[in-house]
Amino acid sequence: MKNNKKFIELMAELENIVSDLEKDDLDIEDGLLKFEQGLKLFRLCQDKLNNIEAKTKVLKEENEEFFLDNLEE
């Protein structure tokens, strides 16, 4: 699933869903739908974090010049 939203936007949506799920007046059907939406958002956030981690660069200084290099694991 492709999503162009920023990580912070996805997290805000996920936080809203969690807040809704914590309410006592949510019926079971709506709760299940919110839970499913929350799982999808969680997976999107996880994917975004994995992609960000893969692209993370470290600033190194070599020969008085700065360049970006991949993190080594």
N, CA, C and O atoms as a GROMACS GRO file, in nm:
protein
  292
    1MET      N    1   0.084  -0.118   0.000
    1MET     CA    2   0.000   0.000   0.000
    1MET      C    3   0.089   0.124   0.000
    1MET      O    4   0.171   0.142   0.090
    2LYS      N    5   0.072   0.208  -0.099
    2LYS     CA    6   0.150   0.331  -0.113
    2LYS      C    7   0.082   0.443  -0.036
    2LYS      O    8  -0.039   0.463  -0.047
    3ASN      N    9   0.160   0.515   0.043
    3ASN     CA   10   0.107   0.626   0.120
    3ASN      C   11   0.205   0.740   0.116
    3ASN      O   12   0.322   0.723   0.150
    4ASN      N   13   0.159   0.856   0.075
    4ASN     CA   14   0.245   0.973   0.062
    4ASN      C   15   0.242   1.064   0.184
    4ASN      O   16   0.305   1.170   0.184
    5LYS      N   17   0.171   1.024   0.288
    5LYS     CA   18   0.166   1.105   0.410
    5LYS      C   19   0.299   1.094   0.483
    5LYS      O   20   0.369   0.994   0.474
    6LYS      N   21   0.331   1.200   0.554
    6LYS     CA   22   0.452   1.201   0.635
    6LYS      C   23   0.431   1.117   0.760
    6LYS      O   24   0.318   1.094   0.804
    7PHE      N   25   0.542   1.071   0.815
    7PHE     CA   26   0.538   0.987   0.934
    7PHE      C   27   0.460   1.054   1.047
    7PHE      O   28   0.379   0.990   1.114
    8ILE      N   29   0.486   1.181   1.067
    8ILE     CA   30   0.422   1.253   1.178
    8ILE      C   31   0.270   1.260   1.158
    8ILE      O   32   0.194   1.258   1.256
    9GLU      N   33   0.225   1.270   1.033
    9GLU     CA   34   0.081   1.271   1.005
    9GLU      C   35   0.019   1.134   1.035
    9GLU      O   36  -0.090   1.125   1.092
   10LEU      N   37   0.090   1.030   0.996
   10LEU     CA   38   0.041   0.895   1.024
   10LEU      C   39   0.034   0.870   1.175
   10LEU      O   40  -0.062   0.810   1.224
   11MET      N   41   0.136   0.915   1.247
   11MET     CA   42   0.137   0.897   1.392
   11MET      C   43   0.022   0.974   1.458
   11MET      O   44  -0.038   0.924   1.553
   12ALA      N   45  -0.007   1.093   1.408
   12ALA     CA   46  -0.118   1.172   1.464
   12ALA      C   47  -0.251   1.098   1.443
   12ALA      O   48  -0.335   1.094   1.532
   13GLU      N   49  -0.269   1.040   1.325
   13GLU     CA   50  -0.390   0.962   1.298
   13GLU      C   51  -0.398   0.842   1.392
   13GLU      O   52  -0.504   0.811   1.447
   14LEU      N   53  -0.285   0.775   1.408
   14LEU     CA   54  -0.281   0.658   1.495
   14LEU      C   55  -0.312   0.697   1.640
   14LEU      O   56  -0.383   0.624   1.710
   15GLU      N   57  -0.260   0.809   1.685
   15GLU     CA   58  -0.288   0.856   1.820
   15GLU      C   59  -0.436   0.887   1.838
   15GLU      O   60  -0.493   0.860   1.944
   16ASN      N   61  -0.498   0.944   1.735
   16ASN     CA   62  -0.643   0.972   1.742
   16ASN      C   63  -0.724   0.843   1.754
   16ASN      O   64  -0.821   0.836   1.829
   17ILE      N   65  -0.682   0.742   1.679
   17ILE     CA   66  -0.753   0.614   1.685
   17ILE      C   67  -0.737   0.551   1.823
   17ILE      O   68  -0.834   0.500   1.879
   18VAL      N   69  -0.617   0.555   1.876
   18VAL     CA   70  -0.594   0.501   2.010
   18VAL      C   71  -0.680   0.575   2.112
   18VAL      O   72  -0.739   0.513   2.200
   19SER      N   73  -0.687   0.705   2.099
   19SER     CA   74  -0.771   0.784   2.189
   19SER      C   75  -0.917   0.743   2.177
   19SER      O   76  -0.986   0.730   2.278
   20ASP      N   77  -0.964   0.724   2.055
   20ASP     CA   78  -1.102   0.680   2.034
   20ASP      C   79  -1.127   0.542   2.097
   20ASP      O   80  -1.232   0.518   2.157
   21LEU      N   81  -1.029   0.452   2.082
   21LEU     CA   82  -1.044   0.317   2.136
   21LEU      C   83  -1.046   0.316   2.288
   21LEU      O   84  -1.101   0.224   2.349
   22GLU      N   85  -0.986   0.416   2.349
   22GLU     CA   86  -0.983   0.423   2.495
   22GLU      C   87  -1.113   0.476   2.555
   22GLU      O   88  -1.132   0.471   2.677
   23LYS      N   89  -1.201   0.528   2.471
   23LYS     CA   90  -1.328   0.581   2.521
   23LYS      C   91  -1.422   0.468   2.557
   23LYS      O   92  -1.423   0.362   2.493
   24ASP      N   93  -1.501   0.491   2.660
   24ASP     CA   94  -1.595   0.388   2.707
   24ASP      C   95  -1.720   0.378   2.622
   24ASP      O   96  -1.789   0.276   2.625
   25ASP      N   97  -1.752   0.482   2.545
   25ASP     CA   98  -1.879   0.484   2.472
   25ASP      C   99  -1.868   0.432   2.328
   25ASP      O  100  -1.963   0.448   2.251
   26LEU      N  101  -1.757   0.373   2.290
   26LEU     CA  102  -1.738   0.321   2.154
   26LEU      C  103  -1.801   0.183   2.143
   26LEU      O  104  -1.770   0.093   2.221
   27ASP      N  105  -1.891   0.166   2.045
   27ASP     CA  106  -1.953   0.034   2.032
   27ASP      C  107  -1.856  -0.063   1.966
   27ASP      O  108  -1.755  -0.022   1.908
   28ILE      N  109  -1.888  -0.190   1.974
   28ILE     CA  110  -1.797  -0.297   1.934
   28ILE      C  111  -1.764  -0.293   1.784
   28ILE      O  112  -1.650  -0.317   1.745
   29GLU      N  113  -1.864  -0.263   1.700
   29GLU     CA  114  -1.840  -0.259   1.555
   29GLU      C  115  -1.746  -0.143   1.518
   29GLU      O  116  -1.651  -0.160   1.441
   30ASP      N  117  -1.773  -0.027   1.575
   30ASP     CA  118  -1.686   0.089   1.549
   30ASP      C  119  -1.546   0.064   1.606
   30ASP      O  120  -1.446   0.104   1.547
   31GLY      N  121  -1.542  -0.001   1.720
   31GLY     CA  122  -1.413  -0.033   1.781
   31GLY      C  123  -1.330  -0.125   1.693
   31GLY      O  124  -1.209  -0.107   1.680
   32LEU      N  125  -1.395  -0.222   1.634
   32LEU     CA  126  -1.325  -0.315   1.545
   32LEU      C  127  -1.273  -0.243   1.422
   32LEU      O  128  -1.160  -0.266   1.379
   33LEU      N  129  -1.354  -0.155   1.364
   33LEU     CA  130  -1.310  -0.077   1.248
   33LEU      C  131  -1.191   0.012   1.283
   33LEU      O  132  -1.095   0.021   1.207
   34LYS      N  133  -1.198   0.077   1.398
   34LYS     CA  134  -1.088   0.163   1.444
   34LYS      C  135  -0.962   0.080   1.466
   34LYS      O  136  -0.852   0.122   1.431
   35PHE      N  137  -0.980  -0.038   1.524
   35PHE     CA  138  -0.866  -0.126   1.549
   35PHE      C  139  -0.799  -0.166   1.418
   35PHE      O  140  -0.676  -0.164   1.407
   36GLU      N  141  -0.880  -0.202   1.318
   36GLU     CA  142  -0.825  -0.238   1.187
   36GLU      C  143  -0.751  -0.121   1.123
   36GLU      O  144  -0.643  -0.138   1.067
   37GLN      N  145  -0.810  -0.002   1.132
   37GLN     CA  146  -0.744   0.118   1.078
   37GLN      C  147  -0.613   0.143   1.152
   37GLN      O  148  -0.512   0.180   1.091
   38GLY      N  149  -0.616   0.123   1.281
   38GLY     CA  150  -0.496   0.143   1.362
   38GLY      C  151  -0.384   0.048   1.323
   38GLY      O  152  -0.268   0.088   1.316
   39LEU      N  153  -0.419  -0.078   1.296
   39LEU     CA  154  -0.318  -0.175   1.253
   39LEU      C  155  -0.258  -0.136   1.119
   39LEU      O  156  -0.137  -0.147   1.100
   40LYS      N  157  -0.341  -0.090   1.026
   40LYS     CA  158  -0.290  -0.046   0.896
   40LYS      C  159  -0.196   0.074   0.912
   40LYS      O  160  -0.090   0.079   0.849
   41LEU      N  161  -0.235   0.169   0.996
   41LEU     CA  162  -0.150   0.286   1.020
   41LEU      C  163  -0.020   0.246   1.088
   41LEU      O  164   0.086   0.298   1.055
   42PHE      N  165  -0.028   0.153   1.183
   42PHE     CA  166   0.091   0.105   1.251
   42PHE      C  167   0.188   0.044   1.150
   42PHE      O  168   0.308   0.071   1.156
   43ARG      N  169   0.137  -0.037   1.059
   43ARG     CA  170   0.223  -0.100   0.957
   43ARG      C  171   0.283   0.005   0.864
   43ARG      O  172   0.400  -0.005   0.827
   44LEU      N  173   0.205   0.105   0.827
   44LEU     CA  174   0.258   0.213   0.743
   44LEU      C  175   0.370   0.288   0.816
   44LEU      O  176   0.473   0.320   0.757
   45CYS      N  177   0.348   0.316   0.944
   45CYS     CA  178   0.452   0.383   1.025
   45CYS      C  179   0.578   0.297   1.032
   45CYS      O  180   0.689   0.347   1.019
   46GLN      N  181   0.559   0.169   1.053
   46GLN     CA  182   0.671   0.077   1.060
   46GLN      C  183   0.749   0.076   0.928
   46GLN      O  184   0.872   0.079   0.929
   47ASP      N  185   0.677   0.071   0.816
   47ASP     CA  186   0.742   0.073   0.685
   47ASP      C  187   0.819   0.203   0.664
   47ASP      O  188   0.932   0.202   0.614
   48LYS      N  189   0.757   0.314   0.702
   48LYS     CA  190   0.825   0.443   0.687
   48LYS      C  191   0.953   0.446   0.770
   48LYS      O  192   1.057   0.492   0.723
   49LEU      N  193   0.945   0.399   0.893
   49LEU     CA  194   1.064   0.397   0.978
   49LEU      C  195   1.173   0.307   0.920
   49LEU      O  196   1.291   0.342   0.922
   50ASN      N  197   1.133   0.192   0.867
   50ASN     CA  198   1.231   0.103   0.804
   50ASN      C  199   1.297   0.169   0.684
   50ASN      O  200   1.418   0.156   0.664
   51ASN      N  201   1.218   0.240   0.603
   51ASN     CA  202   1.274   0.310   0.488
   51ASN      C  203   1.366   0.422   0.530
   51ASN      O  204   1.472   0.443   0.470
   52ILE      N  205   1.327   0.495   0.633
   52ILE     CA  206   1.411   0.604   0.683
   52ILE      C  207   1.542   0.548   0.736
   52ILE      O  208   1.650   0.603   0.710
   53GLU      N  209   1.534   0.439   0.809
   53GLU     CA  210   1.654   0.378   0.864
   53GLU      C  211   1.748   0.332   0.752
   53GLU      O  212   1.869   0.349   0.762
   54ALA      N  213   1.690   0.275   0.646
   54ALA     CA  214   1.771   0.228   0.534
   54ALA      C  215   1.841   0.344   0.463
   54ALA      O  216   1.949   0.325   0.406
   55LYS      N  217   1.780   0.461   0.464
   55LYS     CA  218   1.836   0.576   0.394
   55LYS      C  219   1.922   0.667   0.483
   55LYS      O  220   1.982   0.764   0.437
   56THR      N  221   1.927   0.631   0.611
   56THR     CA  222   2.000   0.716   0.705
   56THR      C  223   2.147   0.725   0.664
   56THR      O  224   2.210   0.626   0.627
   57LYS      N  225   2.196   0.844   0.671
   57LYS     CA  226   2.335   0.868   0.632
   57LYS      C  227   2.412   0.924   0.750
   57LYS      O  228   2.356   0.987   0.840
   58VAL      N  229   2.538   0.902   0.747
   58VAL     CA  230   2.625   0.956   0.851
   58VAL      C  231   2.718   1.055   0.785
   58VAL      O  232   2.777   1.029   0.680
   59LEU      N  233   2.730   1.169   0.849
   59LEU     CA  234   2.821   1.270   0.798
   59LEU      C  235   2.963   1.235   0.841
   59LEU      O  236   2.992   1.222   0.960
   60LYS      N  237   3.051   1.221   0.742
   60LYS     CA  238   3.190   1.186   0.772
   60LYS      C  239   3.281   1.295   0.718
   60LYS      O  240   3.250   1.363   0.620
   61GLU      N  241   3.390   1.309   0.782
   61GLU     CA  242   3.489   1.405   0.735
   61GLU      C  243   3.609   1.327   0.684
   61GLU      O  244   3.669   1.247   0.756
   62GLU      N  245   3.642   1.351   0.561
   62GLU     CA  246   3.757   1.284   0.502
   62GLU      C  247   3.828   1.382   0.410
   62GLU      O  248   3.766   1.441   0.321
   63ASN      N  249   3.955   1.398   0.430
   63ASN     CA  250   4.035   1.489   0.349
   63ASN      C  251   3.977   1.629   0.348
   63ASN      O  252   3.974   1.696   0.244
   64GLU      N  253   3.932   1.674   0.463
   64GLU     CA  254   3.875   1.807   0.482
   64GLU      C  255   3.749   1.832   0.400
   64GLU      O  256   3.708   1.946   0.383
   65GLU      N  257   3.688   1.727   0.351
   65GLU     CA  258   3.562   1.738   0.278
   65GLU      C  259   3.458   1.654   0.350
   65GLU      O  260   3.488   1.548   0.406
   66PHE      N  261   3.336   1.701   0.348
   66PHE     CA  262   3.227   1.626   0.411
   66PHE      C  263   3.150   1.553   0.301
   66PHE      O  264   3.130   1.606   0.192
   67PHE      N  265   3.107   1.431   0.333
   67PHE     CA  266   3.023   1.357   0.241
   67PHE      C  267   2.930   1.266   0.322
   67PHE      O  268   2.956   1.239   0.439
   68LEU      N  269   2.825   1.222   0.259
   68LEU     CA  270   2.729   1.133   0.325
   68LEU      C  271   2.763   0.989   0.291
   68LEU      O  272   2.798   0.957   0.177
   69ASP      N  273   2.751   0.902   0.390
   69ASP     CA  274   2.781   0.762   0.370
   69ASP      C  275   2.675   0.680   0.443
   69ASP      O  276   2.622   0.725   0.545
   70ASN      N  277   2.644   0.561   0.393
   70ASN     CA  278   2.546   0.475   0.459
   70ASN      C  279   2.598   0.430   0.594
   70ASN      O  280   2.718   0.413   0.614
   71LEU      N  281   2.505   0.412   0.686
   71LEU     CA  282   2.541   0.357   0.816
   71LEU      C  283   2.582   0.212   0.798
   71LEU      O  284   2.521   0.139   0.720
   72GLU      N  285   2.682   0.171   0.870
   72GLU     CA  286   2.723   0.031   0.866
   72GLU      C  287   2.665  -0.038   0.988
   72GLU      O  288   2.666   0.016   1.098
   73GLU      N  289   2.614  -0.158   0.968
   73GLU     CA  290   2.554  -0.233   1.079
   73GLU      C  291   2.654  -0.328   1.138
   73GLU      O  292   2.623  -0.400   1.232
   0.00000   0.00000   0.00000
